Amino acid sequence: MQSEKRDLNGWVKFLTNTEIPILKQTLRDLKALRESDNTSAHDISKVVARDPMMTALLLRYLQGHKHKSQTSEVMETEQALLMLGLEPFFKNVMHELTVEDLLGKTPQALIATLKVVHRSHRASTYAFDWAVRRRDLHFEEIRVAGLLRDMTEILMWCFAPGEMQKIKAMQDQDKHLRSGIAQEDVFGFKLVSLQQALVTEWKLPQLLLTLINAEHANQPRVKNVVLADRLTRHSSHGWDDAALPDDYKEIAGLLNMKVEDVEEIVRDDKPT
């Protein structure tokens, strides 16, 4: 299934004006929490934290409906829920469209989408763990950045599955073909460029734009997010992937640990 041909600005406009799907499990859990008498922002935050799209929608709505008293950007989901309020969240942010419904007739695209979601969740777990080990006081910001770093890839599997299948086929045929080159060949732009444009258009926190940008990887917090994403991508090919030893070395430098200790904690604590 091929989508309508759009340039970068066209995709930004389309994704800004279309309804973004959430996971079916997210919808089920949120409905259950809405019916409960004892639901808290913490309860809802735990559900939102597993879903990159729901997280992005929450932050996007809050940024677009700031109170005059809000002088700083909010990137932590529980804090966002407390500022927004639970009823406004259920009324204005939660919706019925799910990834499973949207891609129900294209099972290959659905499987690919859910794989990226799972990978994003794993990356966020690694990023969170390492931020805690680094004694970063704002570890939740790092977790959210890890979760959202591949948001655009998820969105394009949802709305341009034919093109994404083509990119996958190109990379399956040529194992050395870099994702960005394949994306430019198919879309005319890299997905990282779309991600940056969406963060700006959706008025998401500027901190997010910094944390997901590999060009700032000299900063420890950004490197934390980038390496978590990289480790998750490489380990998804199997724990014997040739790129993993280099990942362990860089993570060791970030955490000031021995390489063998990094390999041990990564394998022992690997997210499921």
C-alpha positions in Angstrom: 0.0 0.0 0.0 1.6 3.2 -1.2 0.8 6.5 0.5 0.2 9.8 -1.3 3.5 11.3 -2.5 4.5 14.1 -0.1 7.7 16.1 0.6 9.0 16.8 4.1 6.7 19.8 4.7 3.8 17.8 3.3 4.4 15.0 5.8 4.7 17.5 8.7 1.4 19.0 7.7 -0.3 15.6 7.3 0.9 14.2 10.6 0.0 17.4 12.4 -3.6 17.3 11.1 -4.3 13.6 11.2 -5.3 11.5 14.2 -2.3 9.6 15.6 -3.0 6.1 16.7 -2.1 4.6 20.1 -1.6 1.0 21.1 -4.7 -1.1 21.7 -3.4 -2.2 25.1 -2.9 1.5 26.0 -6.6 2.2 25.2 -7.8 -0.8 27.2 -5.7 0.2 30.2 -6.7 3.8 30.1 -10.4 2.9 29.8 -10.1 0.7 32.9 -8.3 3.5 34.8 -11.0 6.0 33.8 -13.7 3.8 35.3 -11.8 3.3 38.5 -12.5 5.5 41.6 -8.9 5.6 42.8 -7.0 6.4 39.6 -4.0 8.7 40.1 -1.7 10.5 37.7 1.0 8.0 38.6 -1.3 5.1 37.5 -2.0 6.8 34.2 1.7 7.7 33.7 2.7 4.1 34.0 0.4 3.3 31.0 1.4 6.3 29.0 5.1 5.5 29.6 4.8 2.2 27.5 3.4 4.0 24.4 5.5 6.4 22.4 2.5 7.8 20.5 0.5 8.4 23.7 3.5 10.0 25.3 4.0 12.4 22.3 0.3 13.2 22.2 0.2 14.1 26.0 3.3 16.4 25.7 2.0 17.9 22.5 -1.4 18.7 24.0 0.1 20.2 27.2 2.5 22.4 25.2 -0.4 23.7 23.2 -2.5 24.4 26.3 0.0 26.0 28.6 -1.2 27.8 31.7 0.1 31.3 32.2 1.8 30.0 35.3 3.8 27.4 33.3 7.2 29.1 32.8 9.2 26.0 32.0 8.8 23.1 29.6 7.5 19.8 30.9 8.9 16.5 29.6 8.0 14.1 32.4 4.7 12.3 31.9 3.5 12.3 35.5 4.2 16.0 35.9 2.4 16.7 32.6 -0.7 14.8 33.8 -0.6 16.7 37.1 -0.5 20.0 35.3 -3.2 19.1 32.8 -5.5 17.2 35.1 -6.9 13.7 34.7 -10.3 14.6 33.3 -8.9 16.9 30.6 -6.5 14.2 29.7 -9.2 11.6 29.3 -11.5 14.1 27.4 -8.9 15.7 25.1 -5.9 13.5 24.7 -7.1 9.9 24.9 -8.9 8.7 21.8 -10.1 5.5 20.2 -7.9 5.0 17.1 -5.4 2.2 17.6 -2.4 1.0 15.6 -3.9 -2.4 15.5 -7.1 -1.0 13.9 -5.3 1.2 11.5 -3.0 -1.5 10.2 -5.4 -4.5 10.6 -5.4 -5.1 6.9 -1.7 -4.9 6.5 -0.3 -7.4 9.0 3.3 -7.1 7.9 3.2 -3.3 8.6 1.5 -4.0 11.9 4.2 -6.4 13.0 7.0 -4.0 11.9 5.3 -1.1 13.8 5.0 -3.1 17.0 8.6 -4.2 16.7 9.7 -0.5 16.5 7.5 0.2 19.5 9.0 -2.6 21.4 12.5 -1.5 20.5 11.7 2.1 21.6 10.5 0.8 25.0 13.7 -1.2 25.4 15.7 1.8 24.5 13.9 3.9 27.1 14.5 1.3 29.8 18.2 1.2 29.0 18.4 5.0 28.9 16.6 5.3 32.2 18.9 2.7 33.9 22.0 4.4 32.7 20.7 7.9 33.7 20.1 6.6 37.2 23.6 5.1 37.3 25.0 8.4 36.2 23.1 10.1 39.0 21.2 12.3 36.5 18.5 13.9 38.7 16.2 14.2 35.7 16.3 10.6 34.6 12.6 10.6 33.5 13.5 13.1 30.8 16.1 10.7 29.5 13.6 7.9 29.6 11.1 9.9 27.5 13.8 10.9 25.0 14.7 7.2 24.6 11.1 6.3 24.1 10.5 9.0 21.5 13.7 8.9 19.5 12.2 6.6 16.9 8.7 8.1 16.9 8.8 9.1 13.3 9.7 5.6 12.2 6.6 4.3 14.0 4.4 7.0 12.4 5.7 6.2 8.9 5.0 2.5 9.4 1.5 3.6 10.3 0.9 6.0 7.4 3.4 5.0 4.7 3.7 1.2 5.1 4.4 0.6 1.4 7.4 3.0 1.4 8.7 1.6 4.7 8.5 -2.0 3.3 10.5 -0.8 0.3 13.2 0.6 2.6 13.3 -2.6 4.6 13.6 -4.6 1.4 16.5 -2.4 0.2 18.4 -2.9 3.5 17.6 -6.7 3.6 19.3 -6.9 0.1 22.2 -4.7 1.1 23.2 -5.2 4.8 25.6 -2.3 4.6 23.0 0.2 3.3 22.5 3.0 5.9 18.9 3.8 6.9 19.2 7.5 6.1 20.4 6.8 2.6 17.5 4.4 1.9 15.0 6.8 3.4 16.3 9.7 1.2 16.0 7.4 -1.8 12.4 6.5 -1.0 11.0 9.6 0.7 13.4 12.3 -0.5 14.4 13.1 3.1 15.8 11.3 6.2 13.3 10.4 8.9 15.5 12.2 11.5 14.7 15.4 9.6 11.0 14.7 9.8 11.4 14.0 13.5 13.1 17.3 14.1 10.5 19.2 12.1 7.6 17.5 14.0 9.1 18.3 17.4 9.2 21.9 16.3 5.8 22.0 14.7 4.1 20.2 17.6 5.9 22.5 20.0 7.3 19.6 21.9 10.0 20.5 24.6 13.1 21.9 23.0 15.0 19.7 25.4 13.6 16.7 23.5 15.0 18.1 20.3 18.4 18.2 21.9 18.3 14.8 23.6 17.4 12.9 20.4 19.9 14.7 18.2 23.0 12.6 17.7 24.9 15.7 16.6 25.0 16.7 20.3 26.3 13.3 21.4 29.3 14.9 23.0 26.9 15.9 25.8 26.6 13.0 28.3 22.8 13.1 28.5 22.4 13.0 24.7 25.0 10.2 24.5 23.0 8.3 27.0 19.9 8.4 24.7 21.9 7.7 21.5 23.8 4.7 22.9 20.6 3.2 24.3 19.0 3.4 20.9 22.1 2.0 19.2 22.4 -0.9 21.6 18.8 -1.8 21.2 19.0 -1.7 17.4 22.2 -3.8 17.3 21.0 -6.4 19.9 17.7 -6.8 18.0 19.8 -8.6 15.4 21.1 -11.0 18.1 23.6 -10.8 21.0 26.3 -11.9 18.6 25.9 -8.8 16.4 29.4 -7.5 15.3 28.6 -3.9 16.3 27.9 -4.7 20.0 31.6 -4.7 21.2 32.0 -1.1 20.1 28.7 -0.3 21.8 29.9 -1.8 25.1 33.1 0.3 24.9 31.2 3.5 24.4 28.7 2.7 27.2 31.6 1.8 29.5 33.0 5.3 28.8 29.7 6.9 29.6 29.2 5.0 32.8 32.8 5.0 33.9 32.7 1.2 34.1 34.8 -1.7 32.8 33.7 -3.1 29.4 33.1 -6.6 30.8 30.9 -5.1 33.6 28.8 -3.2 31.0 28.3 -6.4 29.0 27.2 -8.2 32.1 24.7 -5.6 33.2 23.3 -5.1 29.7 22.7 -8.9 29.3 21.5 -9.5 32.8 19.2 -6.5 32.9 18.1 -6.5 29.2 14.5 -5.4 28.9 12.0 -7.9 27.6 
